[in-house]
Amino acid sequence: MAYVVRETDVQNALQTNVLFNLNVVLRNDGIVFRSPSGSDMDGPGLSDFVAKRESTTILVIEVKKKSGLPIYIGRDSSVEFFQNHSRGKCVISQAFSYMVENNLLYGIITTYDHNWFLQREGDNHDQILISEALSFNNNNPTVLKAYAYLALRAKQNHCLPNPNLISIPNTIPQSGYLTRSANRSQNQQPLGESQSYSLMTQQSSSGQFQNFQQSDFSNKTYLGYGRCGKTFRCDFQGYDLALKVTDLSKKKGLLPELMQELEVYCILKDIQGICIPKLVCYGYLLNTPYFAIGTTFVGKSLEKFKTITRMQEQKAYKALDEIHKRGVLHNDIRKENIILCDDGKRIFLIDFGMATFSTDREKQLEEKIEMKYCLSDMIDDLILE
Protein backbone atom coordinates (compact mmCIF):
# COMPACT_ATOMS: atom_id res chain seq x y z
CA MET A 1 0.00 0.00 0.00
CA ALA A 2 1.40 3.38 -0.99
CA TYR A 3 1.99 5.80 1.87
CA VAL A 4 -0.21 8.86 1.52
CA VAL A 5 0.91 12.21 2.89
CA ARG A 6 -1.03 15.11 1.40
CA GLU A 7 -4.79 15.43 1.61
CA THR A 8 -5.02 15.20 -2.17
CA ASP A 9 -3.08 11.91 -1.97
CA VAL A 10 -5.68 10.58 0.44
CA GLN A 11 -8.51 11.68 -1.83
CA ASN A 12 -6.95 10.08 -4.90
CA ALA A 13 -6.17 6.83 -3.09
CA LEU A 14 -9.67 6.62 -1.64
CA GLN A 15 -11.33 7.32 -4.97
CA THR A 16 -9.19 4.79 -6.85
CA ASN A 17 -9.08 1.93 -4.35
CA VAL A 18 -12.37 2.24 -2.48
CA LEU A 19 -15.02 4.44 -4.05
CA PHE A 20 -14.53 3.15 -7.60
CA ASN A 21 -15.09 -0.41 -6.38
CA LEU A 22 -18.08 0.65 -4.29
CA ASN A 23 -19.71 2.19 -7.35
CA VAL A 24 -19.42 -1.19 -9.08
CA VAL A 25 -20.68 -3.18 -6.08
CA LEU A 26 -23.61 -0.85 -5.30
CA ARG A 27 -24.64 -0.09 -8.88
CA ASN A 28 -27.83 -2.16 -8.64
CA ASP A 29 -28.75 -0.33 -5.43
CA GLY A 30 -28.61 3.00 -7.21
CA ILE A 31 -25.85 4.37 -4.96
CA VAL A 32 -23.00 6.43 -6.41
CA PHE A 33 -19.97 7.84 -4.58
CA ARG A 34 -18.42 10.97 -6.09
CA SER A 35 -17.02 14.41 -5.45
CA PRO A 36 -19.94 16.78 -4.83
CA SER A 37 -20.89 19.74 -6.94
CA GLY A 38 -22.07 22.93 -5.27
CA SER A 39 -25.72 21.96 -5.61
CA ASP A 40 -25.29 18.50 -4.06
CA MET A 41 -25.23 19.86 -0.50
CA ASP A 42 -27.76 22.23 1.02
CA GLY A 43 -25.52 24.21 3.35
CA PRO A 44 -22.50 26.42 2.72
CA GLY A 45 -20.01 23.58 3.23
CA LEU A 46 -18.88 20.98 0.74
CA SER A 47 -17.49 17.64 1.92
CA ASP A 48 -14.78 15.84 -0.04
CA PHE A 49 -17.09 13.05 -1.22
CA VAL A 50 -20.76 12.18 -0.99
CA ALA A 51 -22.86 9.09 -1.57
CA LYS A 52 -25.93 9.82 -3.66
CA ARG A 53 -29.04 7.86 -4.47
CA GLU A 54 -30.50 9.37 -7.60
CA SER A 55 -30.49 13.13 -6.88
CA THR A 56 -30.42 12.78 -3.07
CA THR A 57 -27.28 13.01 -0.95
CA ILE A 58 -27.39 10.27 1.69
CA LEU A 59 -23.89 10.23 3.19
CA VAL A 60 -20.89 12.59 3.51
CA ILE A 61 -17.21 11.63 3.59
CA GLU A 62 -14.55 13.98 4.93
CA VAL A 63 -10.92 13.25 4.03
CA LYS A 64 -7.94 14.27 6.17
CA LYS A 65 -4.24 13.61 5.97
CA LYS A 66 -2.82 11.25 8.54
CA SER A 67 -0.66 13.65 10.54
CA GLY A 68 -2.19 15.06 13.69
CA LEU A 69 -5.36 12.98 13.77
CA PRO A 70 -5.39 10.50 16.68
CA ILE A 71 -6.44 7.00 15.62
CA TYR A 72 -8.14 6.40 18.97
CA ILE A 73 -10.93 8.94 18.41
CA GLY A 74 -13.65 6.41 19.06
CA ARG A 75 -12.17 5.07 22.31
CA ASP A 76 -12.35 8.20 24.44
CA SER A 77 -15.55 9.48 25.94
CA SER A 78 -16.79 12.57 24.14
CA VAL A 79 -15.83 14.79 27.11
CA GLU A 80 -12.29 13.39 27.31
CA PHE A 81 -11.86 13.59 23.58
CA PHE A 82 -12.96 17.19 23.19
CA GLN A 83 -10.80 18.22 26.14
CA ASN A 84 -7.65 16.46 24.98
CA HIS A 85 -7.59 16.38 21.18
CA SER A 86 -8.08 19.77 19.56
CA ARG A 87 -7.19 18.54 16.07
CA GLY A 88 -9.72 15.73 16.21
CA LYS A 89 -12.29 18.12 17.66
CA CYS A 90 -11.99 20.37 14.61
CA VAL A 91 -12.31 17.46 12.19
CA ILE A 92 -15.36 16.01 13.92
CA SER A 93 -16.98 19.44 14.18
CA GLN A 94 -16.46 19.91 10.46
CA ALA A 95 -17.96 16.54 9.49
CA PHE A 96 -20.79 16.98 11.99
CA SER A 97 -21.65 20.38 10.54
CA TYR A 98 -21.97 18.87 7.05
CA MET A 99 -24.29 16.20 8.44
CA VAL A 100 -26.44 18.75 10.28
CA GLU A 101 -26.71 21.17 7.34
CA ASN A 102 -27.90 18.40 5.06
CA ASN A 103 -30.16 16.67 7.63
CA LEU A 104 -28.08 13.50 7.35
CA LEU A 105 -27.82 10.65 9.81
CA TYR A 106 -24.46 9.19 8.74
CA GLY A 107 -20.96 10.35 7.85
CA ILE A 108 -17.40 9.07 7.47
CA ILE A 109 -14.00 10.54 8.35
CA THR A 110 -10.99 8.93 6.70
CA THR A 111 -7.22 9.26 6.46
CA TYR A 112 -7.25 6.26 4.10
CA ASP A 113 -5.15 4.29 6.59
CA HIS A 114 -7.90 4.65 9.21
CA ASN A 115 -11.63 5.23 8.94
CA TRP A 116 -14.27 6.41 11.43
CA PHE A 117 -18.01 5.99 10.98
CA LEU A 118 -20.35 8.64 12.40
CA GLN A 119 -24.01 8.57 13.38
CA ARG A 120 -26.14 11.32 14.88
CA GLU A 121 -27.99 10.29 18.01
CA GLY A 122 -30.17 11.68 20.79
CA ASP A 123 -33.68 13.11 21.01
CA ASN A 124 -32.68 16.14 18.93
CA HIS A 125 -29.96 14.31 17.00
CA ASP A 126 -27.48 16.68 18.65
CA GLN A 127 -25.09 13.93 19.74
CA ILE A 128 -22.68 12.01 17.58
CA LEU A 129 -21.59 8.40 17.87
CA ILE A 130 -18.07 7.69 16.60
CA SER A 131 -16.73 4.24 15.85
CA GLU A 132 -13.25 3.10 16.76
CA ALA A 133 -10.77 3.41 13.92
CA LEU A 134 -11.10 0.78 11.19
CA SER A 135 -7.71 0.10 9.64
CA PHE A 136 -7.41 -0.13 5.86
CA ASN A 137 -5.85 -3.58 6.33
CA ASN A 138 -8.70 -4.88 8.47
CA ASN A 139 -10.22 -8.13 7.21
CA ASN A 140 -13.34 -8.49 9.34
CA PRO A 141 -14.94 -6.36 8.13
CA THR A 142 -12.98 -4.94 5.24
CA VAL A 143 -13.12 -1.20 4.62
CA LEU A 144 -15.07 -1.87 1.42
CA LYS A 145 -17.71 -3.88 3.30
CA ALA A 146 -17.97 -1.27 6.05
CA TYR A 147 -18.50 1.55 3.55
CA ALA A 148 -21.06 -0.51 1.64
CA TYR A 149 -22.91 -1.40 4.85
CA LEU A 150 -23.17 2.24 5.95
CA ALA A 151 -24.23 3.36 2.48
CA LEU A 152 -27.03 0.78 2.42
CA ARG A 153 -28.17 1.88 5.87
CA ALA A 154 -28.12 5.47 4.70
CA LYS A 155 -30.18 4.50 1.67
CA GLN A 156 -32.91 3.18 3.95
CA ASN A 157 -32.76 5.93 6.57
CA HIS A 158 -30.57 8.90 5.75
CA CYS A 159 -32.68 11.98 6.43
CA LEU A 160 -33.55 13.69 9.70
CA PRO A 161 -36.60 15.90 9.09
CA ASN A 162 -36.74 19.39 10.59
CA PRO A 163 -33.70 19.15 12.88
CA ASN A 164 -33.25 21.66 15.67
CA LEU A 165 -30.40 24.13 15.34
CA ILE A 166 -27.33 22.54 16.87
CA SER A 167 -24.38 24.30 18.43
CA ILE A 168 -21.20 22.94 16.85
CA PRO A 169 -17.92 23.47 18.74
CA ASN A 170 -15.97 26.47 17.46
CA THR A 171 -12.98 25.78 15.21
CA ILE A 172 -11.85 29.33 14.33
CA PRO A 173 -11.85 32.75 16.01
CA GLN A 174 -15.32 34.28 16.18
CA SER A 175 -14.57 38.00 16.39
CA GLY A 176 -12.09 40.60 15.24
CA TYR A 177 -11.74 43.94 13.57
CA LEU A 178 -10.76 45.55 10.28
CA THR A 179 -7.92 47.90 11.07
CA ARG A 180 -6.15 49.28 8.04
CA SER A 181 -6.71 52.81 6.78
CA ALA A 182 -8.40 53.59 3.50
CA ASN A 183 -5.62 56.07 2.71
CA ARG A 184 -3.42 54.42 0.09
CA SER A 185 -0.26 55.28 -1.77
CA GLN A 186 0.55 54.29 -5.32
CA ASN A 187 2.87 51.46 -4.33
CA GLN A 188 0.72 49.71 -1.74
CA GLN A 189 0.27 45.99 -2.26
CA PRO A 190 -2.32 43.35 -1.39
CA LEU A 191 -2.47 42.17 2.18
CA GLY A 192 -0.12 39.39 3.15
CA GLU A 193 -1.44 36.41 5.07
CA SER A 194 0.09 37.51 8.38
CA GLN A 195 -1.36 40.99 7.95
CA SER A 196 -4.79 39.57 7.21
CA TYR A 197 -4.81 37.38 10.28
CA SER A 198 -3.80 40.38 12.38
CA LEU A 199 -6.89 42.21 11.15
CA MET A 200 -8.99 39.68 12.99
CA THR A 201 -7.55 40.45 16.39
CA GLN A 202 -6.95 44.21 16.49
CA GLN A 203 -9.44 46.89 17.40
CA SER A 204 -10.34 49.84 15.20
CA SER A 205 -13.22 52.13 14.42
CA SER A 206 -13.49 50.53 10.97
CA GLY A 207 -16.07 48.06 12.25
CA GLN A 208 -16.39 44.77 14.07
CA PHE A 209 -16.98 41.40 12.50
CA GLN A 210 -20.47 40.12 13.09
CA ASN A 211 -21.49 36.65 14.16
CA PHE A 212 -24.54 35.16 12.48
CA GLN A 213 -26.75 32.16 12.88
CA GLN A 214 -27.46 30.37 9.64
CA SER A 215 -31.13 30.98 10.39
CA ASP A 216 -30.50 34.75 10.10
CA PHE A 217 -30.50 34.26 6.34
CA SER A 218 -33.88 33.13 5.01
CA ASN A 219 -35.26 32.04 1.64
CA LYS A 220 -31.82 30.95 0.47
CA THR A 221 -31.44 30.15 -3.22
CA TYR A 222 -28.24 28.59 -4.50
CA LEU A 223 -26.60 30.76 -7.16
CA GLY A 224 -23.31 29.04 -7.85
CA TYR A 225 -19.99 27.69 -6.65
CA GLY A 226 -16.71 29.49 -7.27
CA ARG A 227 -13.14 29.60 -6.08
CA CYS A 228 -14.14 31.09 -2.72
CA GLY A 229 -17.11 28.79 -2.11
CA LYS A 230 -20.86 28.96 -2.51
CA THR A 231 -22.98 32.01 -3.27
CA PHE A 232 -26.62 32.23 -2.23
CA ARG A 233 -29.38 34.72 -2.80
CA CYS A 234 -31.26 35.26 0.44
CA ASP A 235 -33.19 37.67 2.65
CA PHE A 236 -31.42 39.39 5.53
CA GLN A 237 -32.97 42.11 7.69
CA GLY A 238 -34.95 43.53 4.78
CA TYR A 239 -32.12 43.24 2.24
CA ASP A 240 -32.14 41.13 -0.90
CA LEU A 241 -28.67 39.71 -0.42
CA ALA A 242 -25.96 37.96 -2.43
CA LEU A 243 -24.19 35.94 0.28
CA LYS A 244 -20.76 34.49 -0.47
CA VAL A 245 -19.77 31.83 2.07
CA THR A 246 -16.26 30.39 2.35
CA ASP A 247 -15.49 27.20 4.27
CA LEU A 248 -12.21 28.15 5.96
CA SER A 249 -11.63 24.58 7.11
CA LYS A 250 -11.03 23.73 3.44
CA LYS A 251 -9.89 27.09 2.07
CA LYS A 252 -7.62 28.51 4.78
CA GLY A 253 -5.46 30.23 2.18
CA LEU A 254 -8.37 32.38 1.02
CA LEU A 255 -8.72 34.28 4.28
CA PRO A 256 -6.30 37.03 3.16
CA GLU A 257 -8.31 37.38 -0.04
CA LEU A 258 -11.53 37.81 1.91
CA MET A 259 -9.90 40.45 4.12
CA GLN A 260 -8.65 42.14 0.96
CA GLU A 261 -12.14 42.26 -0.49
CA LEU A 262 -13.57 43.81 2.66
CA GLU A 263 -10.89 46.46 2.67
CA VAL A 264 -11.61 47.33 -0.96
CA TYR A 265 -15.28 47.77 -0.11
CA CYS A 266 -14.26 50.19 2.64
CA ILE A 267 -12.12 52.20 0.22
CA LEU A 268 -14.94 52.26 -2.36
CA LYS A 269 -17.60 53.12 0.18
CA ASP A 270 -18.75 56.27 -1.64
CA ILE A 271 -19.55 54.37 -4.86
CA GLN A 272 -21.33 51.44 -3.22
CA GLY A 273 -24.78 51.22 -4.76
CA ILE A 274 -23.54 53.24 -7.75
CA CYS A 275 -20.75 51.20 -9.36
CA ILE A 276 -20.47 48.25 -6.98
CA PRO A 277 -23.01 46.54 -4.68
CA LYS A 278 -23.49 47.78 -1.14
CA LEU A 279 -21.64 45.85 1.54
CA VAL A 280 -24.34 44.82 4.02
CA CYS A 281 -22.71 42.35 6.40
CA TYR A 282 -19.63 40.24 6.94
CA GLY A 283 -18.50 37.80 9.59
CA TYR A 284 -18.68 34.24 10.79
CA LEU A 285 -21.61 31.88 10.76
CA LEU A 286 -21.67 31.08 14.46
CA ASN A 287 -20.16 27.75 15.55
CA THR A 288 -18.97 26.91 12.04
CA PRO A 289 -15.76 27.42 10.03
CA TYR A 290 -17.70 29.56 7.53
CA PHE A 291 -16.94 33.19 6.76
CA ALA A 292 -19.63 35.14 4.90
CA ILE A 293 -19.70 38.39 2.96
CA GLY A 294 -23.14 39.77 2.12
CA THR A 295 -23.73 42.42 -0.54
CA THR A 296 -26.92 43.68 -2.11
CA PHE A 297 -28.21 41.48 -4.90
CA VAL A 298 -28.46 43.74 -7.94
CA GLY A 299 -28.76 41.56 -11.03
CA LYS A 300 -27.14 38.89 -13.18
CA SER A 301 -23.61 38.60 -14.50
CA LEU A 302 -22.92 39.27 -18.18
CA GLU A 303 -22.22 35.59 -18.75
CA LYS A 304 -26.01 35.16 -18.59
CA PHE A 305 -26.54 37.53 -21.55
CA LYS A 306 -25.74 37.27 -25.24
CA THR A 307 -25.66 41.00 -25.99
CA ILE A 308 -25.61 44.37 -24.27
CA THR A 309 -26.26 47.86 -25.62
CA ARG A 310 -23.57 50.41 -26.31
CA MET A 311 -24.88 52.50 -23.42
CA GLN A 312 -24.47 49.52 -21.09
CA GLU A 313 -20.95 49.09 -22.41
CA GLN A 314 -20.19 52.70 -21.52
CA LYS A 315 -21.64 52.16 -18.04
CA ALA A 316 -19.17 49.30 -17.57
CA TYR A 317 -16.26 51.57 -18.49
CA LYS A 318 -17.63 54.26 -16.18
CA ALA A 319 -17.75 51.83 -13.26
CA LEU A 320 -14.16 50.77 -13.90
CA ASP A 321 -13.05 54.41 -14.15
CA GLU A 322 -14.62 55.22 -10.78
CA ILE A 323 -12.80 52.31 -9.18
CA HIS A 324 -9.50 53.38 -10.75
CA LYS A 325 -9.96 56.96 -9.50
CA ARG A 326 -9.90 55.59 -5.97
CA GLY A 327 -6.63 53.74 -6.48
CA VAL A 328 -8.00 50.22 -6.95
CA LEU A 329 -7.14 47.75 -9.71
CA HIS A 330 -9.73 44.98 -10.02
CA ASN A 331 -7.36 42.38 -11.55
CA ASP A 332 -10.08 39.89 -12.44
CA ILE A 333 -12.11 41.42 -15.27
CA ARG A 334 -14.41 38.67 -16.54
CA LYS A 335 -18.04 38.51 -17.58
CA GLU A 336 -18.78 36.66 -14.34
CA ASN A 337 -17.64 39.72 -12.38
CA ILE A 338 -19.60 42.31 -14.38
CA ILE A 339 -23.24 42.63 -13.31
CA LEU A 340 -26.09 44.03 -15.37
CA CYS A 341 -28.52 45.43 -12.81
CA ASP A 342 -32.15 44.41 -12.94
CA ASP A 343 -33.15 47.91 -14.06
CA GLY A 344 -31.04 47.43 -17.21
CA LYS A 345 -29.49 50.87 -16.72
CA ARG A 346 -26.55 50.23 -14.42
CA ILE A 347 -23.43 48.07 -14.58
CA PHE A 348 -21.70 46.98 -11.37
CA LEU A 349 -18.36 45.27 -10.78
CA ILE A 350 -18.06 42.55 -8.13
CA ASP A 351 -15.48 40.20 -6.57
CA PHE A 352 -12.51 42.23 -5.35
CA GLY A 353 -10.55 39.40 -3.76
CA MET A 354 -7.68 39.77 -6.24
CA ALA A 355 -7.66 43.58 -6.24
CA THR A 356 -4.52 45.60 -5.65
CA PHE A 357 -3.99 49.26 -4.84
CA SER A 358 -2.32 51.40 -7.46
CA THR A 359 -2.77 54.66 -9.37
CA ASP A 360 -0.41 53.55 -12.15
CA ARG A 361 -2.04 54.86 -15.34
CA GLU A 362 -0.43 52.20 -17.51
CA LYS A 363 -1.91 49.42 -15.40
CA GLN A 364 -5.29 51.11 -15.42
CA LEU A 365 -5.16 51.33 -19.22
CA GLU A 366 -4.29 47.63 -19.43
CA GLU A 367 -7.36 46.84 -17.35
CA LYS A 368 -9.57 48.97 -19.60
CA ILE A 369 -8.26 47.04 -22.59
CA GLU A 370 -9.09 43.79 -20.78
CA MET A 371 -12.65 45.00 -20.34
CA LYS A 372 -12.86 45.98 -24.02
CA TYR A 373 -11.89 42.47 -25.08
CA CYS A 374 -14.24 40.99 -22.49
CA LEU A 375 -17.20 42.92 -23.92
CA SER A 376 -16.23 42.82 -27.59
CA ASP A 377 -18.27 39.74 -28.53
CA MET A 378 -21.39 41.10 -26.86
CA ILE A 379 -21.82 44.31 -28.84
CA ASP A 380 -22.70 44.53 -32.51
CA ASP A 381 -20.80 47.07 -34.61
CA LEU A 382 -18.25 47.56 -31.82
CA ILE A 383 -15.94 50.46 -32.70
CA LEU A 384 -12.40 49.85 -31.53
CA GLU A 385 -10.74 53.10 -30.46
HUSUL-V297337 format. One line per field, one symbol per residue. ss: DSSP state (A for helix, B for strand, O for the rest). phi: phi as a letter, one per 40 degrees, with the letter a starting at -180 (. if undefined). Layout:
BEGIN
ss->???
phi->???
END
This chain:
BEGIN
ss->OOOOOOAAAAAAAAAAAAAAAAAAAOAAAOBBBBOOOAAAOOOOOOOOBBBBBOOBBBBBBBBOOOOOOOOOAAAOOAAAAAAAOAAAAAAAAAAAAAAAAOOBOBBBBBOOOBBBBBBBBOOOOOBBBBOOOBBOOOOOOOAAAAAAAAAAAAAAOOBOOOOOOOOOOOOOOOOOBOOOOOOOOOOOOOOOAAAAAAAOOOOOOOOBOBBBOAAAOBBBBBBBBBOOBBBBBBBBOOBBBBBBBBBOOOOAAAAAAAAAAAAAAAAOAAABOOOBOOBBBBBBBOOOOBBBBBBBOOBBBAAAOOOOOAAAAAAAAAAAAAAAAOOBBOOOOOAAABBBBOOOOOBBBOOOOOOBBOOOAAAAAAAAAAAAAAAAAAOOOOOOO
phi->.ccbbccccccccccccbcdccccccdccgbbcacccdccbccccaccabbbbfcbcbabbbbbcccgbcccdccccdcccccbbcccdcccdcccccccdbfccbabbabgcbbbbbacagdbfbbbcbcccbccccbaccdcccccccccccccabbbcfcccbcbdcbadbaiacbccccbbcccbcccccccccccbbcacchcdbbbccccbbfcbcbibbcchcbbcabafgccbbbcbbcccbbdccddccccccccccccdcbcgbbbcccbaaiccdgbcbbbbbbccbibccccbcbbccccdcccccccdcccdcgbbcgacadcbbbccccgbbbbbbgbcbcbbabccccccdcccdcccccccbbcfcccc
END
